[in-house]
Amino acid sequence: MSDASPETGPQAPPQKSRTRVALEALLWTAVIVLAWVWGQGRVVPDIEEGKPAPDFALVSTRGRQFRLSDHRDKVVVINFWATWCGPCRMELPALNQLYRDYPPEAFQIFAVALQSDPEEVKAMAQELQLEMPVLFGNGALDGQYGIRGFPTTIVVGPGGIVLDVFGGYTTEWSLRRAVDAALKLRTGKV
């Protein structure tokens, strides 16, 4: 049987309506944009969970020196950020709230500024009224932790072992879940 009729000749396949073509193009555009946006928030550093966190000794905006290894008996959250990073600015107040909410004998948090002017770091810490230690990072630390994007947050458990790594903006709820789980490990109440 042939698709040709004696009067019209061969028939062309039915064409899609303009509306359907526009909707398909819009759908594919949305899929591509969403995939790109999802990928932006998933910039995970090279550091691996289950491995020891590299030690550091850094100075805070208040002139005090902090060493990670001095807190091996605690759960430590290390947040790497930059003054020019919008998501970092949004995340820092939630981290500061964690600092207030957890007991200092079991928990510590360090906000480590990288790729930022020291005066801008001090000004931003003051503007956001950060109580947690805000530390001046350096390029060596950037390399040790394999930071590829900001913000990056790392949860270190007892003994200095990396338990969780968050690349990109992280919600307070997600961080609380990770900290609570690490504190349970610390106390042995799993």
Phi, psi and omega in degrees: 000137185252151177279001182265142173247153183299332184275324190250344184084197181295142181266138177281151177297152181297139180270148177285148178290157179299324180296316180294318178299316180296318179295318178296318178296318178296317179298313180296322177298315179298319179298316180294315180297314179298319177298319179294315180297316179300318180295328179295325181275000185245038179276092186268134180290172183284343183294143186252143173294144180089353179256158177294141175283132177300136180288155175209158172229113185230155180261141181272172177295343179261007175087004180268142178268136177238136178239128181303317184296343176286353184238027184297338180273000183246167166273129182237132172254126177247120179248119177264127185214174177218150182296331183274000185266112180301311178299329177297315180301322179288327186278328186303318178299324178293321177296320179296325177295320175301318179302320180287326190276334184261150183291132183295338178285347181240349191216141174218149176227140177235126173260105186259113180275128177238155176052039184222147176292131182305322180292325177291324177297312179300315181297318181291320178299320179290315180301318181274000180054049181282126178266332181294157177296124176254117187251149175272115178275182179213170182298327179296318180294320176308314180288319180300321182267353178063039182291126181244354181192166181236148348284158172229130182236134182235130176259121181250129181268183178305141182083002177079021181269134178290122180258321182217147177228126180241118176260125182094180181302134180234136181287155177300322180299315180297318179293319178299318178300315181294317180294316179300317179296319179293321177296325176296320176298319182298317184271350182079010180258077181268000000 
